[in-house]
C-alpha cells in the first residue's frame, strides 16, 4: 500500500514539473529557429484557455525602433477567411441564406456559367473561380485600394477554370465574393457586420477589418504619412536589410473577406475557444466549419494531406485531428492557427518578416515542431 502511495506521489510530482518544463522546451525550439531565420512577430501556445507559452520577437516598426509585443496587431492574410466563413454561417443560422443558394441569386449580373456555383462551392474553394493572382507588386496595391463592385465587373469576364464541384483549387476571390454576399444580405458594410456580430460581442477589441488609408511606404511609393498604433509593418529581408513592405488595406475594398483582418494572438485564442465551444454559431454550423469537404493539395510540413472545410483546413494524424489555417501576404506577414484536438492545444504564430531569398515563411514549420513536442511526449 505504501508503495502505491509513493508511486502516485511521484506521478503527481512529475506532472507538476512537466507543466513548468513546457515553456522552456518551446523557448528552446524558438531559439533554435532564430539561429537560421529572421524571426519577428508574436507567438502564443495554450492548452484549452490556459496560456503555457507566449513570446514576442523582432520589430513591429523597424524604422521607428518599435518592438513587437504579444499585444501587437498583425495582418492575418488568408487566416482572415475563417471570419468570412463564420459570417456566412451566421446568416445561415439566421435563415437569411442557404448554402445551396446559387451565386446568381445575389449577383444576377454574373454570367450563365456561374449558375451552378453555390455558396458551398465558394466556401470550399471548389467554385472554379480564378484565384487571386497578381503580376507584380503594383497590382496588389491596386487591388487593396479598389472598390469591390469595380473589381467584380472584371471578375465576371474571366472564364471558369473548371466546372463547380469538379475539384479543389484555392481561390481568394471566392471569399471576396462571399464578403459581397454578406454586404448584400445584411445591408451593412463587411467590417460593420463583423464588428456587430462578432468582435464587439466577444470583446475582441484588437481585431478589425482594414484601416482608413494605405501604408506609409508601399514598395517604395508613399501614399500617406500615417502610422497606426500597435500595428506591425510587414518586412522582407533583402541582403540583410529590413525593407518595409506593409499594405494597410482600406475599409470596404475588394480585399475584404479574403485577407485583410488584423488581430492579436490573444484575440484569436479567445475567438477560437468560443467558436469551438459553440458559443458563436449553432452547433451544426460550427461543425461545418471544421468538416472535411474537399481534399486539397496543401501539406502542413507533414506527409498528411489537408482537407478544406469552411475557412479552415484539417488533417488526420494518427489519433488526432489537427485543425489549421495559414496566411501569407507576400509582403512580410504570415500567420498560422493550429489546433490539436487530442491535446486541446492551440498554437498561434503571427509573423511580420520573411526572407527574400527563401520566399517562404517559417511559422508553419515552427507550429508543427511545437506540436511534435507534445506528440513525442517530450512534454508530458
Rosetta blueprint (number, residue, H / E / L):
1 X L
2 X H
3 X H
4 X H
5 X H
6 X H
7 X H
8 X H
9 X H
10 X H
11 X H
12 X H
13 X H
14 X H
15 X H
16 X H
17 X H
18 X H
19 X H
20 X H
21 X H
22 X H
23 X H
24 X H
25 X H
26 X H
27 X H
28 X H
29 X H
30 X H
31 X H
32 X H
33 X H
34 X H
35 X L
36 X L
37 X L
38 X L
39 X L
40 X L
41 X E
42 X E
43 X E
44 X E
45 X E
46 X E
47 X E
48 X L
49 X L
50 X E
51 X E
52 X E
53 X E
54 X E
55 X E
56 X E
57 X E
58 X L
59 X E
60 X E
61 X E
62 X L
63 X L
64 X L
65 X L
66 X E
67 X E
68 X L
69 X L
70 X L
71 X L
72 X L
73 X E
74 X E
75 X E
76 X L
77 X H
78 X H
79 X H
80 X H
81 X H
82 X H
83 X H
84 X H
85 X H
86 X H
87 X H
88 X H
89 X H
90 X H
91 X H
92 X H
93 X H
94 X L
95 X L
96 X L
97 X L
98 X L
99 X L
100 X L
101 X L
102 X E
103 X H
104 X H
105 X H
106 X L
107 X L
108 X L
109 X L
110 X L
111 X L
112 X H
113 X H
114 X H
115 X L
116 X L
117 X L
118 X E
119 X H
120 X H
121 X H
122 X H
123 X H
124 X H
125 X L
126 X L
127 X L
128 X L
129 X L
130 X L
131 X L
132 X L
133 X L
134 X L
135 X L
136 X L
137 X H
138 X H
139 X H
140 X H
141 X H
142 X H
143 X H
144 X H
145 X H
146 X L
147 X E
148 X H
149 X H
150 X H
151 X H
152 X H
153 X H
154 X H
155 X H
156 X L
157 X L
158 X L
159 X L
160 X L
161 X L
162 X L
163 X L
164 X L
165 X L
166 X L
167 X L
168 X L
169 X L
170 X L
171 X L
172 X H
173 X H
174 X H
175 X H
176 X H
177 X H
178 X H
179 X H
180 X H
181 X H
182 X H
183 X H
184 X H
185 X H
186 X H
187 X L
188 X L
189 X L
190 X H
191 X H
192 X H
193 X H
194 X H
195 X H
196 X H
197 X H
198 X H
199 X H
200 X L
201 X L
202 X L
203 X L
204 X L
205 X L
206 X L
207 X L
208 X E
209 X E
210 X L
211 X E
212 X L
213 X L
214 X L
215 X L
216 X L
217 X E
218 X E
219 X L
220 X L
221 X E
222 X E
223 X L
224 X L
225 X L
226 X L
227 X L
228 X L
229 X L
230 X L
231 X E
232 X L
233 X L
234 X L
235 X E
236 X E
237 X E
238 X E
239 X L
240 X L
241 X E
242 X E
243 X E
244 X E
245 X L
246 X L
247 X L
248 X L
249 X L
250 X E
251 X L
252 X L
253 X E
254 X L
255 X L
256 X L
257 X L
258 X L
259 X L
260 X L
261 X E
262 X E
263 X E
264 X L
265 X H
266 X H
267 X H
268 X H
269 X H
270 X H
271 X H
272 X H
273 X H
274 X H
275 X H
276 X H
277 X L
278 X L
279 X L
280 X L
281 X L
282 X L
283 X H
284 X H
285 X H
286 X H
287 X H
288 X H
289 X H
290 X L
291 X L
292 X L
293 X L
294 X E
295 X E
296 X E
297 X E
298 X E
299 X E
300 X L
301 X L
302 X L
303 X L
304 X L
305 X E
306 X E
307 X E
308 X E
309 X L
310 X L
311 X L
312 X L
313 X E
314 X E
315 X E
316 X E
317 X E
318 X L
319 X L
320 X E
321 X E
322 X E
323 X E
324 X E
325 X E
326 X E
327 X E
328 X E
329 X L
330 X L
331 X L
332 X L
333 X L
334 X E
335 X E
336 X E
337 X E
338 X E
339 X E
340 X E
341 X L
342 X L
343 X L
344 X L
345 X E
346 X E
347 X E
348 X E
349 X E
350 X E
351 X E
352 X L
353 X E
354 X E
355 X E
356 X L
357 X L
358 X L
359 X L
360 X L
361 X L
362 X L
363 X H
364 X H
365 X H
366 X H
367 X H
368 X H
369 X H
370 X H
371 X H
372 X H
373 X H
374 X H
375 X H
376 X L
377 X L
378 X L
379 X L
380 X L
